[in-house]
Structure formats: C-alpha cells, structure tokens
C-alpha cells in the first residue's frame, strides 16, 4: 500500500474518510485515495442538502461505483454548510482528485473542543496502519 497517497495535514477515520479543518468551526470531508481505489470508477455521488443536520456516525452520502454503492459517515456532529456541486456532473473527480476537487461536503461542527482534540480521528501514520491492515 506504499503507493496510496495519505497527506500528513489531514485527519482520517477508520472508514476511509478524510477531514480538513477549513475554518475554526468548519470541516471539509471526502473519501481517501485508498477508498476511491477500492471502489473503482465512481459514477454517481448522492450528497445531503445544505442545512441538513448530522449526528456523528450518521450516513450522509452514497458513492456509487462500477463495483458497488458505499455509504459515507459523518465523523462529527454538525450542520451541512456546503456540498460539492461539481460532483453532480463530474463524479469521477473523487477518483482523480480525492483530496482536492473531489471533496464531498463541509460541516459546521457542533463540538469545537472535540474537533480541536481530534476525538475519534486518526493522524496520517495511524491511518496508514489501517490501510496496511486492510
């Protein structure tokens, strides 16, 4: 798995999602390079509506590939403040640029302290261990 790209500046979940803090109270979410490799060619992404409220652990999106359909889960509680509209016409952005143009949603986080402490989130080395054991 040494060819899997795992940026050091992000946090991760064991379910292969990445988290980037974009503002003090807002995070951007997507699926990791490893996840998109496992899924294969992504053909459709079903995202929530802006203003939807999510609890930690809620399924908020579905990513459909030529192989399967996978649920994507919220790592934190909050309110959806942005969705990546570009995925409607170009779902393959999740494959080609999972950490950039292939992001899924942004969430205004309910519990800033938990986010600051990274509760339940993995750093790059911890996530690499998850990938290597997969």
C-alpha positions in Angstrom: 0.0 0.0 0.0 3.0 2.3 -0.2 1.6 3.9 -3.3 -1.5 5.1 -1.5 -1.4 8.8 -1.0 -2.0 9.9 2.6 -1.5 13.7 3.2 0.1 14.5 6.5 -2.0 17.6 7.1 -5.4 15.8 7.2 -7.2 13.7 9.8 -8.8 10.4 8.9 -11.4 7.9 10.0 -11.1 4.1 10.1 -13.9 4.2 7.5 -11.6 5.8 5.0 -12.8 9.4 5.1 -10.6 12.4 5.4 -11.2 15.6 7.4 -9.7 19.1 6.7 -10.3 22.0 9.0 -11.1 24.9 6.7 -12.2 27.4 9.4 -12.2 27.2 13.2 -15.7 25.6 13.2 -15.9 24.2 9.7 -14.5 21.0 8.3 -14.4 19.6 4.7 -14.9 15.9 4.2 -14.1 13.5 1.4 -13.1 9.9 0.9 -9.4 8.8 0.9 -7.2 7.8 -2.1 -7.4 4.3 -0.7 -11.2 4.3 -0.6 -11.5 5.5 -4.2 -9.0 2.9 -5.3 -11.1 0.2 -3.6 -14.3 1.5 -5.1 -13.1 1.7 -8.7 -14.7 4.1 -11.2 -17.1 6.4 -9.4 -20.2 7.1 -11.5 -22.6 8.8 -9.0 -22.4 10.7 -5.7 -25.6 11.3 -3.6 -25.0 14.2 -1.2 -27.1 15.7 1.5 -28.8 19.1 1.3 -27.2 22.2 2.7 -28.6 22.9 6.2 -29.1 19.2 6.9 -28.2 18.3 10.5 -25.9 15.3 11.0 -25.1 13.3 14.2 -21.7 11.7 14.5 -21.9 8.3 12.8 -24.8 9.3 10.5 -24.7 8.1 6.9 -24.7 11.4 4.9 -23.9 10.3 1.4 -23.7 7.4 -1.0 -20.9 6.9 -3.5 -21.8 4.6 -6.4 -19.0 3.0 -8.4 -19.0 0.4 -11.2 -18.4 -2.2 -8.4 -20.7 -1.2 -5.5 -22.5 1.5 -3.6 -20.9 2.7 -0.3 -22.3 4.8 2.5 -20.2 7.7 3.8 -20.5 8.6 7.5 -20.2 11.8 9.4 -17.2 11.7 11.8 -18.6 14.6 13.8 -22.0 16.2 14.6 -22.9 19.4 12.8 -24.8 21.1 10.0 -24.0 20.8 6.3 -22.9 24.3 5.1 -21.7 23.3 1.6 -21.8 20.5 -0.8 -19.5 19.9 -3.8 -22.0 20.6 -6.7 -19.3 19.8 -9.2 -19.7 16.1 -8.4 -23.2 16.1 -9.9 -21.8 16.4 -13.4 -18.3 15.0 -12.7 -18.4 12.3 -10.0 -15.1 11.0 -11.3 -13.4 13.9 -9.5 -13.5 11.7 -6.4 -11.2 9.3 -8.3 -8.9 11.8 -10.0 -8.5 14.3 -7.1 -9.9 12.8 -3.8 -8.2 15.4 -1.6 -8.9 18.4 -3.8 -11.7 18.9 -6.3 -13.3 15.5 -5.2 -14.3 16.7 -1.7 -17.9 15.9 -0.7 -19.3 18.3 1.9 -18.4 20.9 4.5 -19.9 20.7 8.0 -20.2 23.5 10.7 -19.1 21.4 13.7 -21.2 21.4 16.9 -18.4 20.5 19.3 -15.3 22.6 18.6 -13.4 21.2 21.5 -13.8 17.6 20.2 -12.7 18.7 16.8 -9.6 20.5 18.2 -8.7 17.4 20.2 -9.3 15.2 17.1 -11.6 12.9 19.0 -12.1 9.7 17.0 -9.9 10.9 14.2 -6.6 9.4 13.1 -3.4 11.1 12.0 -1.6 10.1 8.8 0.5 7.4 10.5 -2.4 5.9 12.3 -4.5 5.8 9.1 -1.6 4.2 7.2 -1.7 1.4 9.7 -5.4 0.9 9.0 -4.8 0.8 5.2 -1.9 -1.7 5.6 -4.1 -4.0 7.7 -6.9 -3.9 5.1 
